[in-house]
Amino acid sequence: MTDLPPLYLAPMAEFTTPPMRILCEQHGAQRTYTEMVNAEGICRRSPKTLFLLETFPEERHVWAHLYGHDPARLAEAARIVADMGRFEGIDINAGCPVPRITAQGAGSALLKDLPRLEAIISSVVKAVNLPVSVKTRLGPNPQVPVWQEVLQRMEAAGAASVSLHARYTSQGHAGTVHLETLKAAVEATHLPIFGNGSVVDRASAEAMAATGVKAILIARAALETPSVFSFEHVAPRPLAEAHLALELRYREKACAFSRLTPEEATVLTFRRHLFRYFKGLPGANTLRGNLMNLHSLDDILRAISIF
Ligand SMILES: Cc1cc2nc3c(=O)[nH]c(=O)nc-3n(C[C@H](O)[C@H](O)[C@H](O)COP(=O)(O)O)c2cc1C
């Protein structure tokens, strides 16, 4: 068996909250990232935005994952985040293809404005004493493969590492993961490159490890089971129950500004997670069709008990 580099939980908006991060750490993820947090909201100290940066005391290796387009505002946001003392590093998003984000000149829009991306990383690096990384893609589309220039600029800006989702923005989350380009990227820079894209099991992790990446980020497979980080089969029911308990604890922290009770917020959020845990098992489709009828924690526990 090939030795694998460390496996990290990739950032996922609305999903990589403390409950999911803790479960993934417990099952072998050696680093986790917060969901994507708006630098402007941090600078304005919006309670809703700051809530996205809550951590639980038992979390060990969390990085804050920020987005924005103004170098000075991102630097200011990074300073505020660093002062929280909760994070091992700051990660900047330069890969999100969602129009709401790119319309602001952030996320993957930065791949079309590389001097700005360099200015952002440079000013964040200067603003904080934490390592600063970037999560991005190979380029806007296969005709514009900007990854080489990105790596040169990230090295010049003082980035600690670059995570490359080995697809182009135009591919969304589907289609070929360009492992040969990932290998070329590893060879083209002194920066540690972390690989990302459709790693779901040991075989796909080994194929990515063969490119020479220093770490592998896993996203969607972790939504189905946090135990993907140990490649062990863990029964979904105890996982779902543990997740539910953590979710309730997390939502209790949100009471101050949420109009929902912790139980209501937990039920609403958990409906999104529940089906994935049981996907493929007998009864899973019935559960999926029934999600909207789950209104209380007891309803959810009863639905889980079928499995
Ligand atoms: C629901 C969802 C939310 C995501 N949110 C983010 C995000 O906030 N920031 C980011 O850099 N990537 C985000 N991604 C992309 C993932 O981090 C990852 O790059 C992508 O899913 C490919 O990895 P995978 O094949 O392991 O899923 C998101 C992906 C999903 C499925």
The ligand as an SDF file (V2000), in Angstrom:
LIG
                    3D

 31 33  0  0  0  0  0  0  0  0999 V2000
  -21.7840   21.7930   -0.9340 C   0  0  0  0  0  0  0  0  0  0  0  0
  -20.4090   22.2570   -1.3260 C   0  0  0  0  0  0  0  0  0  0  0  0
  -19.9430   23.4630   -0.8550 C   0  0  0  0  0  0  0  0  0  0  0  0
  -18.6670   23.9050   -1.2090 C   0  0  0  0  0  0  0  0  0  0  0  0
  -18.2070   25.0860   -0.7070 N   0  0  0  0  0  0  0  0  0  0  0  0
  -16.9320   25.4670   -0.9520 C   0  0  0  0  0  0  0  0  0  0  0  0
  -16.3810   26.6150   -0.3470 C   0  0  0  0  0  0  0  0  0  0  0  0
  -17.0380   27.3140    0.4230 O   0  0  0  0  0  0  0  0  0  0  0  0
  -15.0940   26.9480   -0.6370 N   0  0  0  0  0  0  0  0  0  0  0  0
  -14.3300   26.2080   -1.4900 C   0  0  0  0  0  0  0  0  0  0  0  0
  -13.1610   26.5380   -1.7160 O   0  0  0  0  0  0  0  0  0  0  0  0
  -14.8350   25.1070   -2.0860 N   0  0  0  0  0  0  0  0  0  0  0  0
  -16.0860   24.7170   -1.8130 C   0  0  0  0  0  0  0  0  0  0  0  0
  -16.5770   23.5710   -2.3770 N   0  0  0  0  0  0  0  0  0  0  0  0
  -15.6940   22.7720   -3.2320 C   0  0  0  0  0  0  0  0  0  0  0  0
  -14.9960   21.6700   -2.4280 C   0  0  0  0  0  0  0  0  0  0  0  0
  -14.1780   22.2000   -1.4050 O   0  0  0  0  0  0  0  0  0  0  0  0
  -14.1320   20.8100   -3.3660 C   0  0  0  0  0  0  0  0  0  0  0  0
  -13.1680   21.6320   -3.9680 O   0  0  0  0  0  0  0  0  0  0  0  0
  -14.9430   20.1310   -4.4580 C   0  0  0  0  0  0  0  0  0  0  0  0
  -16.1610   19.6210   -3.9730 O   0  0  0  0  0  0  0  0  0  0  0  0
  -14.1270   18.9800   -5.0730 C   0  0  0  0  0  0  0  0  0  0  0  0
  -13.7610   18.0650   -4.0770 O   0  0  0  0  0  0  0  0  0  0  0  0
  -14.5290   16.6460   -3.9180 P   0  0  0  0  0  0  0  0  0  0  0  0
  -14.5040   15.9910   -5.2530 O   0  0  0  0  0  0  0  0  0  0  0  0
  -13.7640   15.9150   -2.8550 O   0  0  0  0  0  0  0  0  0  0  0  0
  -15.9420   16.9520   -3.5360 O   0  0  0  0  0  0  0  0  0  0  0  0
  -17.8450   23.1240   -2.0620 C   0  0  0  0  0  0  0  0  0  0  0  0
  -18.3390   21.9030   -2.5380 C   0  0  0  0  0  0  0  0  0  0  0  0
  -19.5960   21.4670   -2.1770 C   0  0  0  0  0  0  0  0  0  0  0  0
  -20.0790   20.1390   -2.6940 C   0  0  0  0  0  0  0  0  0  0  0  0
  1  2  1  0
  2  3  1  0
  2 30  2  0
  3  4  2  0
  4  5  1  0
  4 28  1  0
  5  6  2  0
  6  7  1  0
  6 13  1  0
  7  8  2  0
  7  9  1  0
  9 10  1  0
 10 11  2  0
 10 12  1  0
 12 13  2  0
 13 14  1  0
 14 15  1  0
 14 28  1  0
 15 16  1  0
 16 17  1  0
 16 18  1  0
 18 19  1  0
 18 20  1  0
 20 21  1  0
 20 22  1  0
 22 23  1  0
 23 24  1  0
 24 25  2  0
 24 26  1  0
 24 27  1  0
 28 29  2  0
 29 30  1  0
 30 31  1  0
M  END
$$$$
